[in-house]
């Protein structure tokens, strides 16, 4: 937290809260099929499930960034390369 020298207002840095987690998760889920050149149903259920689990982990740890990192890393670990 920082204190402004001209007033007694305390400024807090932006926190990575639930709203930001949801927005980034939706952007990630929508953008990944485009960046990977796959169809929109690219393991959609598994990806959404991982981000829901990541949300629960973030809630339990009171740190949603950790949940987002968990979901993104797990997504890349479980990502199948088409017909391989």
ChimeraX commands (.cxc) that place a marker at each C-alpha (Angstrom):
marker #1 position 0.00,0.00,0.00 radius 0.5
marker #1 position 1.18,3.47,-0.78 radius 0.5
marker #1 position 0.23,6.72,0.84 radius 0.5
marker #1 position -0.17,9.89,-1.19 radius 0.5
marker #1 position 2.00,12.67,0.23 radius 0.5
marker #1 position -0.71,15.32,-0.38 radius 0.5
marker #1 position -3.58,13.55,1.35 radius 0.5
marker #1 position -4.32,10.80,3.81 radius 0.5
marker #1 position -5.80,8.51,1.15 radius 0.5
marker #1 position -4.27,5.05,1.04 radius 0.5
marker #1 position -3.94,3.54,-2.44 radius 0.5
marker #1 position -3.98,-0.22,-2.80 radius 0.5
marker #1 position -2.64,-1.97,-5.89 radius 0.5
marker #1 position -5.10,-3.76,-8.15 radius 0.5
marker #1 position -5.74,-7.26,-6.93 radius 0.5
marker #1 position -6.13,-10.34,-9.11 radius 0.5
marker #1 position -9.67,-11.07,-7.95 radius 0.5
marker #1 position -12.47,-13.30,-9.12 radius 0.5
marker #1 position -13.69,-10.86,-11.78 radius 0.5
marker #1 position -10.27,-10.62,-13.41 radius 0.5
marker #1 position -9.88,-14.41,-13.16 radius 0.5
marker #1 position -13.17,-14.96,-14.99 radius 0.5
marker #1 position -12.35,-12.44,-17.73 radius 0.5
marker #1 position -8.85,-13.84,-18.31 radius 0.5
marker #1 position -10.16,-17.40,-18.28 radius 0.5
marker #1 position -12.79,-16.62,-20.91 radius 0.5
marker #1 position -10.23,-14.80,-23.05 radius 0.5
marker #1 position -7.83,-17.73,-22.72 radius 0.5
marker #1 position -10.50,-20.31,-23.62 radius 0.5
marker #1 position -11.68,-18.28,-26.63 radius 0.5
marker #1 position -8.22,-17.30,-27.91 radius 0.5
marker #1 position -6.36,-20.61,-27.58 radius 0.5
marker #1 position -8.21,-22.43,-30.41 radius 0.5
marker #1 position -7.46,-19.49,-32.72 radius 0.5
marker #1 position -3.78,-19.41,-31.79 radius 0.5
marker #1 position -3.43,-23.18,-32.06 radius 0.5
marker #1 position -5.32,-23.29,-35.40 radius 0.5
marker #1 position -7.86,-25.79,-34.14 radius 0.5
marker #1 position -11.62,-25.87,-34.03 radius 0.5
marker #1 position -13.62,-24.05,-31.35 radius 0.5
marker #1 position -14.61,-27.32,-29.71 radius 0.5
marker #1 position -10.91,-27.97,-29.03 radius 0.5
marker #1 position -11.29,-29.94,-25.81 radius 0.5
marker #1 position -13.74,-27.32,-24.61 radius 0.5
marker #1 position -15.20,-29.36,-21.76 radius 0.5
marker #1 position -11.76,-30.31,-20.43 radius 0.5
marker #1 position -10.48,-26.74,-20.70 radius 0.5
marker #1 position -13.51,-25.26,-18.93 radius 0.5
marker #1 position -13.23,-27.96,-16.27 radius 0.5
marker #1 position -9.58,-27.12,-15.66 radius 0.5
marker #1 position -10.39,-23.44,-15.25 radius 0.5
marker #1 position -13.23,-24.24,-12.84 radius 0.5
marker #1 position -10.82,-26.35,-10.80 radius 0.5
marker #1 position -8.28,-23.52,-11.04 radius 0.5
marker #1 position -10.94,-21.13,-9.73 radius 0.5
marker #1 position -11.54,-23.39,-6.73 radius 0.5
marker #1 position -7.81,-23.61,-6.09 radius 0.5
marker #1 position -7.52,-19.82,-6.33 radius 0.5
marker #1 position -10.43,-19.41,-3.92 radius 0.5
marker #1 position -8.98,-21.91,-1.46 radius 0.5
marker #1 position -5.57,-20.22,-1.54 radius 0.5
marker #1 position -7.12,-16.72,-1.65 radius 0.5
marker #1 position -4.85,-16.06,-4.65 radius 0.5
marker #1 position -6.58,-16.42,-8.01 radius 0.5
marker #1 position -3.38,-15.94,-9.98 radius 0.5
marker #1 position -2.16,-19.31,-8.68 radius 0.5
marker #1 position -5.40,-20.92,-9.85 radius 0.5
marker #1 position -5.03,-19.34,-13.29 radius 0.5
marker #1 position -1.44,-20.54,-13.60 radius 0.5
marker #1 position -2.51,-24.03,-12.52 radius 0.5
marker #1 position -5.24,-24.14,-15.16 radius 0.5
marker #1 position -3.02,-22.80,-17.96 radius 0.5
marker #1 position -0.17,-25.20,-17.17 radius 0.5
marker #1 position -2.53,-28.17,-16.87 radius 0.5
marker #1 position -4.14,-27.18,-20.18 radius 0.5
marker #1 position -0.79,-27.39,-21.94 radius 0.5
marker #1 position 0.06,-30.67,-20.20 radius 0.5
marker #1 position -3.22,-32.31,-21.28 radius 0.5
marker #1 position -3.37,-30.72,-24.73 radius 0.5
marker #1 position -3.48,-33.34,-27.45 radius 0.5
marker #1 position -1.92,-32.49,-30.79 radius 0.5
marker #1 position -4.83,-33.54,-33.00 radius 0.5
marker #1 position -4.60,-37.15,-34.09 radius 0.5
marker #1 position -1.33,-37.95,-32.29 radius 0.5
marker link #1:1,2 radius 0.2
marker link #1:2,3 radius 0.2
marker link #1:3,4 radius 0.2
marker link #1:4,5 radius 0.2
marker link #1:5,6 radius 0.2
marker link #1:6,7 radius 0.2
marker link #1:7,8 radius 0.2
marker link #1:8,9 radius 0.2
marker link #1:9,10 radius 0.2
marker link #1:10,11 radius 0.2
marker link #1:11,12 radius 0.2
marker link #1:12,13 radius 0.2
marker link #1:13,14 radius 0.2
marker link #1:14,15 radius 0.2
marker link #1:15,16 radius 0.2
marker link #1:16,17 radius 0.2
marker link #1:17,18 radius 0.2
marker link #1:18,19 radius 0.2
marker link #1:19,20 radius 0.2
marker link #1:20,21 radius 0.2
marker link #1:21,22 radius 0.2
marker link #1:22,23 radius 0.2
marker link #1:23,24 radius 0.2
marker link #1:24,25 radius 0.2
marker link #1:25,26 radius 0.2
marker link #1:26,27 radius 0.2
marker link #1:27,28 radius 0.2
marker link #1:28,29 radius 0.2
marker link #1:29,30 radius 0.2
marker link #1:30,31 radius 0.2
marker link #1:31,32 radius 0.2
marker link #1:32,33 radius 0.2
marker link #1:33,34 radius 0.2
marker link #1:34,35 radius 0.2
marker link #1:35,36 radius 0.2
marker link #1:36,37 radius 0.2
marker link #1:37,38 radius 0.2
marker link #1:38,39 radius 0.2
marker link #1:39,40 radius 0.2
marker link #1:40,41 radius 0.2
marker link #1:41,42 radius 0.2
marker link #1:42,43 radius 0.2
marker link #1:43,44 radius 0.2
marker link #1:44,45 radius 0.2
marker link #1:45,46 radius 0.2
marker link #1:46,47 radius 0.2
marker link #1:47,48 radius 0.2
marker link #1:48,49 radius 0.2
marker link #1:49,50 radius 0.2
marker link #1:50,51 radius 0.2
marker link #1:51,52 radius 0.2
marker link #1:52,53 radius 0.2
marker link #1:53,54 radius 0.2
marker link #1:54,55 radius 0.2
marker link #1:55,56 radius 0.2
marker link #1:56,57 radius 0.2
marker link #1:57,58 radius 0.2
marker link #1:58,59 radius 0.2
marker link #1:59,60 radius 0.2
marker link #1:60,61 radius 0.2
marker link #1:61,62 radius 0.2
marker link #1:62,63 radius 0.2
marker link #1:63,64 radius 0.2
marker link #1:64,65 radius 0.2
marker link #1:65,66 radius 0.2
marker link #1:66,67 radius 0.2
marker link #1:67,68 radius 0.2
marker link #1:68,69 radius 0.2
marker link #1:69,70 radius 0.2
marker link #1:70,71 radius 0.2
marker link #1:71,72 radius 0.2
marker link #1:72,73 radius 0.2
marker link #1:73,74 radius 0.2
marker link #1:74,75 radius 0.2
marker link #1:75,76 radius 0.2
marker link #1:76,77 radius 0.2
marker link #1:77,78 radius 0.2
marker link #1:78,79 radius 0.2
marker link #1:79,80 radius 0.2
marker link #1:80,81 radius 0.2
marker link #1:81,82 radius 0.2
marker link #1:82,83 radius 0.2
marker link #1:83,84 radius 0.2
view
